[in-house]
Amino acid sequence: MITAKEVKILDINSEFFGVKDEILMENAGKGAAEIIAGRFKPKEITVFCGLGNNGGDGFVAARYLSRRCKVKVVIIDDPSKIKTYIARKNFERIKRKGIETHVYEEKEIESLIKGSDVIVDALLGIGITGEPREPYKSCIMEINRWKERKKIVSLDIPTGLGSKISIKPDLTITFHDIKEGMNKENSGEIVIVDIGIPGDAVRYVGPGELKVLYPRNKPSSHKGENGVVLVIGGGKYIGAPAISGLAALRTGIDLCYIATSKKVKEVLSEIIEKKPLLPLNLIVFGVFDETLDRKSIPEIERVIERADAVLVGPGLGRGEEIENTVLELVKICKTEGKSLVVDADAIRAVGKNVDMIKNSRAVVTPHAGEFFNLTGEKLPKDLEEREIRVKEWAKKLGITILLKGEEDIISDGERVKRNKIHNPAMTVGGTGDVLAGIVSALLAKGVEPFYAACIGAFINGYAGNLAFEEFSYGMLATDIIDMIPEVLKKHL
């Protein structure tokens, strides 16, 4: 069973992986026509079509049904109002074929339906919220009046599903999978048609997740309402927290704080002073001396309160005091309900006491070695086996795991996706810090952890591919950051 958003994601990703939406619509309409003709052997059919792609499915079904029986198509409003290119194209095809078409008029419906054996509902598909408006409302009521005398078939979902006014079909022919909320009581018998969505669109992350789930800024929003991230990192290593912070900002948040060592703060301040490479909404706090320690917890906790999401790990280094402090900070984030990304050296710390992140809004981003540090389990080389292990551990811990590798594997214990959008040059230092920053930004903007990891992996990989086109094997992590806005421009 899939949601309306998941259907939109699949449609977009299908085209990305090589199957156009026009082909999906053709397969849907043809498949529906074959079932209707085989099941009912009708002599005459009336097909009611809306103005969107559900109507387009109806136009295709009408074209195939017209080879076997008389078909009349009723379009809910003036055909000039058809919303999508592929639906318009299929309407023109039924006109050229000479199929009888009518614009909906309530007083004429009885005469159009009277001689038909089957009524087909292709008025409204998924993604419609609230009660159907006119003229859909009156059309639904008129179709339902004939339920005892005619067979009613809905395409994909019954129009108005989930509202007080909906089609009451004998049969719903749904595409690819059952849609959320459908059952025998509201949809009649349910038959699934395979419309040719490619396996890659189901298995892999693509631009669909980004386009459908990325939260756009509202015109009325103010500074800080579109995401605030805190990066806890640095100490021995200077660049990592800055890279994560810049990546988070490029992903579209309003503010990023960095809690780091006093040494890192001095270096970053000098860079800003000499050459303003770092933006003013990257705010750096020097809260500990050389390495993270417990004494810095109160000051960091005050910054945690201001953040929507926290990233802990980039450039922290290793050591017992560092790891114990990480565990305390993770505990604070969990207690305060903060979204959290655990990356790099922080993964080793959390592996010492995984209870600290159990059943939380955490995304952990290990490579295979860090996965062992987290779980104590060595991953097999076989991708299918890896996927099983990642899913098992994500479920056991109640978190989302983004395993980095030749193919990234992302799971929250229930769902699994892979990402293969990246290139071999992304082994350059800092790309993991970029990924962690992107994921933390998406969490801060309100994306749920599983999809934040999915979208983050795609953005990072696609930006890396764009950087590779320009810089080849000489690209740097900062080149990937610079390409993040290009990914957003292309796919949003």
C-alpha positions, -999 to 999 in steps of 0.1 A, spaced: 0 0 0 14 34 -10 6 70 -3 -2 97 -28 32 113 -23 49 80 -29 30 76 -62 42 111 -73 78 101 -64 75 69 -84 62 88 -115 91 113 -114 117 86 -107 103 64 -135 111 91 -161 145 97 -145 153 60 -149 140 58 -185 103 52 -186 82 83 -196 49 91 -179 32 89 -213 42 52 -214 29 47 -179 -5 62 -188 -7 41 -220 -1 10 -200 -26 20 -173 -54 27 -197 -47 -4 -218 -45 -27 -188 -78 -13 -174 -95 -17 -208 -85 -53 -210 -99 -61 -175 -132 -43 -181 -137 -59 -215 -128 -94 -202 -147 -92 -170 -180 -76 -182 -180 -81 -220 -200 -49 -224 -218 -37 -255 -217 -1 -244 -197 19 -219 -197 55 -206 -164 68 -194 -164 99 -171 -130 117 -173 -116 146 -152 -91 172 -162 -59 156 -148 -40 125 -154 -67 102 -140 -88 116 -168 -59 108 -192 -60 72 -180 -97 72 -189 -91 86 -224 -66 58 -231 -90 31 -217 -118 45 -239 -96 43 -270 -88 6 -263 -124 -2 -253 -137 13 -285 -122 -16 -304 -146 -39 -286 -178 -20 -279 -195 14 -282 -179 40 -260 -191 74 -249 -167 98 -231 -180 125 -207 -154 151 -198 -162 170 -166 -155 205 -180 -144 222 -212 -115 202 -228 -95 234 -230 -91 231 -192 -73 198 -193 -43 203 -170 -15 181 -184 2 176 -217 -2 138 -218 -39 140 -208 -45 166 -236 -27 144 -261 -48 114 -253 -80 134 -255 -70 145 -290 -64 109 -299 -99 98 -290 -113 127 -309 -93 117 -340 -106 82 -336 -141 94 -337 -151 84 -302 -183 102 -291 -174 129 -265 -196 151 -243 -190 179 -218 -207 171 -185 -243 185 -182 -263 171 -153 -296 170 -172 -280 149 -201 -263 123 -179 -293 99 -177 -296 96 -215 -258 90 -218 -257 63 -191 -290 46 -198 -278 23 -226 -245 15 -210 -236 -18 -193 -206 -3 -175 -198 32 -161 -161 40 -158 -150 66 -132 -118 84 -142 -126 117 -127 -101 124 -98 -70 105 -89 -47 105 -59 -35 137 -41 -69 154 -40 -78 166 -5 -111 177 10 -146 172 -4 -151 171 -42 -163 204 -56 -188 210 -83 -192 198 -109 -175 167 -96 -198 165 -66 -230 163 -86 -214 139 -111 -204 115 -83 -240 116 -70 -254 110 -104 -232 80 -111 -239 65 -77 -277 66 -85 -271 39 -111 -252 15 -88 -280 -11 -86 -285 -12 -124 -250 -7 -138 -215 -20 -131 -193 9 -119 -155 7 -123 -131 32 -109 -96 38 -123 -67 39 -98 -89 51 -69 -127 59 -65 -132 96 -70 -136 113 -37 -121 84 -17 -118 94 20 -145 121 18 -182 119 25 -190 120 -12 -173 94 -33 -179 69 -61 -191 35 -48 -176 12 -74 -181 -26 -79 -145 -28 -90 -114 -5 -87 -86 -11 -111 -56 4 -94 -21 9 -109 12 -5 -95 0 -9 -60 -30 -4 -37 -33 32 -26 -35 43 11 -70 41 24 -84 17 -1 -104 -13 10 -132 -36 -2 -159 -15 15 -150 18 -2 -134 5 -34 -152 -28 -42 -131 -55 -56 -95 -43 -61 -74 -54 -90 -38 -42 -95 -24 -35 -129 14 -35 -136 20 -3 -156 57 -8 -162 72 13 -135 109 3 -137 125 -16 -109 151 11 -105 124 37 -97 112 15 -69 146 5 -55 167 36 -60 164 72 -48 159 98 -76 148 134 -81 112 124 -71 119 124 -34 136 158 -37 108 174 -58 79 160 -38 92 163 -2 116 192 -1 99 219 20 97 252 1 99 285 21 66 302 26 63 338 15 54 348 50 83 330 67 109 348 88 146 342 96 150 309 114 117 294 104 132 274 75 157 255 95 185 260 120 214 235 123 240 231 150 272 213 139 293 199 168 327 192 155 363 201 149 392 202 174 421 184 158 406 188 123 396 223 111 379 219 78 353 192 85 327 212 106 330 242 82 323 219 52 293 204 69 280 239 79 284 253 44 267 222 29 238 227 53 234 263 43 235 256 6 207 231 11 184 259 21 184 265 59 184 299 74 211 296 100 240 273 110 259 273 143 292 255 147 302 245 182 340 238 180 374 244 195 387 278 202 415 271 178 391 262 149 371 294 157 403 315 154 412 299 121 378 303 106 376 339 118 409 347 101 396 332 69 365 354 71 386 385 79 411 380 50 387 367 24 350 365 31 345 329 20 321 320 48 286 335 49 274 356 78 247 330 87 274 305 96 280 314 133 310 298 150 313 293 187 347 283 203 334 263 233 362 239 242 400 240 241 418 215 219 392 186 220 356 182 230 351 177 267 324 176 294 331 211 305 317 224 272 283 206 276 264 235 293 274 260 266 267 236 238 233 227 254 223 263 252 230 263 214 211 229 210 180 247 223 181 271 194 186 244 167 161 223 148 186 196 140 221 187 154 250 172 136 276 157 158 309 142 147 327 160 118 364 164 127 361 156 164 389 131 166 390 101 190 396 98 227 377 86 258 368 121 269 355 130 235 334 99 232 319 102 266 310 138 259 294 128 226 272 103 244 261 130 268 253 154 240 234 127 221 214 120 252 205 157 255 193 158 219 172 127 224 156 140 256 148 173 239 134 156 208 159 171 184 166 156 150 201 143 150 228 132 125 256 111 139 286 111 116 323 103 115 341 99 149 308 103 168 296 69 154 324 51 173 312 68 205 276 59 200 286 23 193 298 21 229 262 26 241 236 23 213 208 28 238 215 65 236 201 67 201 175 40 203 140 50 190 150 85 182 150 109 152 185 101 145 202 94 111 236 76 114 258 79 83 285 51 85 307 35 59 313 -2 63 341 2 89 320 27 110 290 3 107 311 -23 125 320 4 152 283 10 156 270 -26 156 299 -49 161 289 -66 129 311 -69 97 291 -63 66 291 -89 37 302 -77 3 270 -88 -14 247 -58 -17 215 -78 -11 229 -92 21 241 -58 31 207 -44 26 192 -70 49 217 -63 76 212 -25 74 174 -29 76 177 -53 106 199 -29 125 178 1 117 148 -17 130 166 -30 161 178 5 170 147 24 159 167 49 138 176 56 102 209 43 88 225 57 57 253 33 48 278 49 24 293 27 -3 294 18 -39 256 19 -36 244 37 -6 218 18 15 192 37 34 167 21 59 146 30 88 139 -7 96 107 -7 76 116 9 43 148 5 22 162 26 -6 195 26 -24 214 54 -41 237 49 -70 240 86 -81 277 94 -74 311 88 -89 345 73 -79 361 108 -74 339 113 -44 364 94 -23 381 128 -18 382 139 18 352 159 30 325 144 9 311 126 39 310 159 58 290 174 29 265 146 30 261 149 68 255 187 64 229 182 37 210 156 57 211 178 89 196 207 68 168 185 55 160 174 91 160 210 103 136 219 75 112 192 88 118 163 65 113 129 83 146 111 89 142 83 63 135 108 35 161 133 48 187 105 43 173 95 9 172 131 -5 205 139 11 222 110 -6 207 120 -40 216 157 -36 252 149 -25 257 124 -53 241 145 -81 261 176 -70 292 154 -70 285 143 -106 281 179 -116 314 188 -99 331 158 -116 319 171 -150 338 203 -144 368 192 -123 372 155 -130 394 137 -105 407 171 -93 374 180 -76 372 190 -40 345 186 -14 339 224 -16 332 220 -54 303 196 -44 289 222 -20 290 248 -48 269 225 -70 241 219 -44 221 249 -56 223 237 -92 207 204 -81 179 223 -63 174 245 -94 172 215 -117 148 194 -97 126 216 -76 
